[in-house]
Amino acid sequence: MNSAPSSNSGPGPNRPSRSAGAPRWPWIAAVLLLALIGFFGYRALTPASKAPEATFVLLSGERVSTAQLQGKVYLVNFWATSCVTCVKEMPDMVRTYDKYKEKGLEFVAVAMQYDPPMYVLNFTETRKLPFKVALDSDGSAARAFGDVQLTPTTFVVDKQGRILKRYVGEPEWDGLHKLLEEALARTA
């Protein structure tokens, strides 16, 4: 009789036992989910060094491009009328604009592609928004700024066209105002 162990002899002392049919997909799904969260989190929190080339179509039909805003400090705020935080922060956005417009601040509020134009127009008129309001009907502005999906998302751009900060969610207002004061005080 041969005493050599057979290669098909089942779990032994050197082989871990594996339950028949134990699914591996939950582990694979968890790893993929963590990778996606990490990737999108990095993109949301890491601003680009230069503002992208983008053209905003205002409610009036006028077009304003980031190239036209070069040499100015400006905010680009992606928002939606259905976004509770966007609606909540809008009075503070108006106050911020009013506080710094005389120092040269420009502001473009960009309504997301899914926002109905009549809702945006109504919101703009009833709230008497004093800054430029654009419709991103084809989503090109959101794509240009790193495929913005979360609202509100606000970019602070300096006179050289560099993105100084990206806020996802409502900004910390004192920090935003300090950043704007510093950027507006710098010469181009």
N, C-alpha and C positions, 0 to 999 in steps of 0.2 A: 504494500500500500504506500502511496506517495504522500508524504506529510507536508509538501509545499502548499502554501495557501493559494487558493484559486483567485483569479483576478475578478471574478463575479461573485464573491462571497458576501456581499452585503456590507453594512456598516461594521467596521472593526474599530480597534482602539486608536488607529491613526487616521481614520476617516470620519469627518463630521456627518451626523445623520441629517438628512433633509426630509422634511415631511413631503410626502407625495403630493404634488400639485400646489405647493406653497407658492402663492403669487409673488412675483418680483415687481410687478407694475406699480404698486404703491410707492416703493422706494424710488423707482425711476421717475414717477410723476413728481414726487417731492423734490428730487434733485433738479428736475427741469423747472419746476415752479420757483425754487430759490434762485436759479440762474436768471430767469426772466425778471423776477423782482429786483435782483441786483443790477441787471442791465438797465431797466427802466428807472430805477432809483438813481443810478449814476447819471443817466441822461437828464433827469429832472433837476438834479442838484448841482451839476457841473455846467456852468455857462460856457458858451462858445466865446472865443476871444474877440471875434468881430461880428457885428450885426450882419445878418444876411441881406442879400439884395431881395427886396420885396416891394410890392406895390399894393397900397391899400385903396379900395374903392369906397369913398365916403358916401353917406346917405344922399348927399347933394349930387352924386355922380362924378364929382371931382376925383382925380387920382393923385395920391401923394405917395412918393417912394422913399425908401430909406436913404437913397442917394440925395434926395432933396432935403432931407433932415440932417445931412452931414454938416458938421460945424455947430450943431445945436445939441443941448442935452434934451433927451426925450424919453418918455415912458411909452411902452406898448403894452396894453392890458388886454389879454384875451379873456372874454367873459361871455355869459349867456343870461338871458332874461329868466331862464328856468333854474339858474344856479343861486341857491339861497345865500351863500357866502358872497357871491358877486353883487347881489342886490344890497346886502348888508354893508359891504365895503364902499359902495359907490358914493355915498355922501362924503366919506373921508377922502376918496379920490378927487372929488370936486373941490374940497377944502385944500388939498395938497396942490392941485393945479392953480387955484385962486391965489394961494400963498406965494407961488414961485413963477407964475406966468410973466410978471413984470421983469423978472430977472432972466427971462429967455426960455423957460421951460416949455416944451411942446409935449402934447399928449395925444395918443391915438388909442381909442377904445375899440377893439376889434371883436365884433360879435361873431361867434362861432358859426360854422357852416350849417349846422342843424337848427339854428335859431331863426324862426320865421321873421322875414323882413318887417312885417307890419307890427310885430311885437317889439322889435328893436326901435322902430320909428316912434311907436307910442311911448315906450319907456324913455327915450331920449327927449321927447317933447314934454311929457308930464313931469319929468325930473329936471328939465331945463339944463341938460348937460352942456357945459360951456366949451368943451373941447371937441376935437374931431372924433366922429364915430363912423366906423367902417363896417361894411358887411363882407365877411369872408365867404362869399357864396360858393366858391369852388374849393375852398380849403387850402388854397395855395399859400396864404400868409402863415397859417398854422404849420404847414409842412416846412416852409422856409425857416421858421424859428425852432426847428428841431422836432417837428411833428407834435406840436402841443395838443394834448388830449384832455388834460385836467384844467378845470376852471375854478377860480381865477388863476391865471399865470401872468405875471407882470415882469417885464424886462426894463432895466434902467440902462440907458445907452448914453455914453459921454460924447463930447464934441468931436472926438476922433473916430467915432463909430464903433467903439469897443463896448461890449456888454459888461457893465460893472457888476450887475447882480441880477439874478433871476429869483423871483418869489413865486413859490407854488402855494396857493392859499393866500389868506389875507396877510399883507406885510406887517411887520413890526413898525409902526408909524414913526416913532422917534428915530429909529435907525435909518429908515427911508429918508426922512427929512435931513438928517445929518449927511447922508450920502449925496443927496441932491445939492445941498449947500456947498459941499466940497467940489462937486463936479461943475456947478455953475460958476464958482469962483475962479476955477482954472481957466487960463487963456487957451485958445484953440491951438 
